[in-house]
Amino acid sequence: MTEKVKETVDEFNTAKEESRKANEAFNKVRKARSHKFNTAFKQIDAALKIIYTDMTKSSKHPLGGNAYLSLDDCDEPYRGGMK
């Protein structure tokens, strides 16, 4: 019986370590994905502001209009929408 308990404990510890490594890898990918998304989002938002301002310039509004993007969920931006 003692050998069976030792095997079970060893299997548990192995599974726990594999779970920790998988969670660590997942968080690394999640952080990289979030960084890439936010970098692209900021570039698109900046370009939108310039393009919209240029498109809306007129004799009545020589400075043009304002436009911006905002995220519904800043913590998990790819889960929500944007305005």
Buried (B, 14 or more C-beta within 10 A) or exposed (E): EEEEEEEEEEEEEEEEEEEEEEEEEEEEEEEEEBEEBEEEBEEEBEEEBEEBBEEEEEEEEEEBEEBEEEBEEEEEBEEEEEE
